[in-house]
Amino acid sequence: MKIFKALAITFSRALAAVGLISFALTSFAATTTRIATISSATTDGSASSSTFQLSVTSGQLANALTTSSNIELSLTLAPQGSHQGLKASIYTVIVAGGKFFKLAEDGAYGPWNGTVEDLTPFATNQTLESTNRFSLLNGKIAEAGSYLYFVAYGVEGESRLLFTPDPAQISVTESDVLPDATTSVAAETFEAQLESAVVQAKCILCHVEGGLARSSALQFQRTNTASALGRENVMITPHPAYQKLGDTQEARAYAYRKSFEEEPEGVDRSAIDEEIRSATKQGVLVAGTTFAADVARRLNCEVTAKPRGRPKKTGA
């Protein structure tokens, strides 16, 4: 539709290299700062006298926002006198990462393809008063950058839109405050499923005096880095079989790498791979009977796979 041409041109000129946003509802003590007051333009070029005021409420100054700042971006719309008392639809478009995003009724920002057909309001059936307040963002902006906001509205009985010809801009810098990961999904899953059942019940039992790992600290090290690349690691003691691979560290590392390229004589590697894969799925050891029995005794639990099917009956 031709009446939206001016709106589309205005948005296209505002493309900038800025990041995406994510936010969550939050409450905080803060102050409010007006960042823009913009007189309206119209999609058909007709005269208008509405104004759009955008404000930032945050614990930081509006020019000192970071990725850890709690932010509320609000719109105060003062419609022209002839629009007061009419039903209206309100629109918001953000320019981020060189792309357009629109605010939906559920408070989430989603992609906008730039067409009139895809432009949808975030608030509908709003009876306009002399001043009207709407929330455009409430939470944190996840990535540093500059964010450009355009707003518009349309009223019943008119085909035109009234919009901001210039955007309101928010600039956000990277925060030096480390995020709190204690309430993340990963942390909660670890605490619920791994910490007690695995770490506390099994791993730590090994890393005590008398345990299999004795009193060593509970640490993870990739032994392959030392063996294959020849990088010394004070936490890793080379196996005697590895020491016999060569006279120098370089020779041993080379021989170790080559061993994975050649099929050992009399060894079915596919069977070994399947044994490891099966053990991993079942959460059991791949080990000799002596070592497996020692681990099972110390942990007081089964550590090897049991044969499938019912146990064989013994004679009376």
Secondary structure, 3 states (H helix, E strand, C coil): CHHHHHHHHHHHCCCCCCCCCCCCCCCCCCEEEEEEEEECEECCCCCCCCEEEEEEEECCCCCCEECCCCEEEEEEEECCHHHCCCEEEEEEEEEECCEEEEECCCCCEEECCCCCCCCCCCEEEEECCCCEEEEEEEECCCCCEEEEEEEEEEECCCCCCEECCCCEEEEEECCCCCCCCCCCHHHHHHHHHHHHHHHHHHHHHHCCCCCCCCCCCCCCCCHHHHHHHCCCCCCCCCCHHHHCCCCCHHHHHHHHHHCCCCCCCCCCHHHHHHHHHHHHHHCCCCCCHHHHHHHHHHHCCCCCCCCCCCCCCCCC
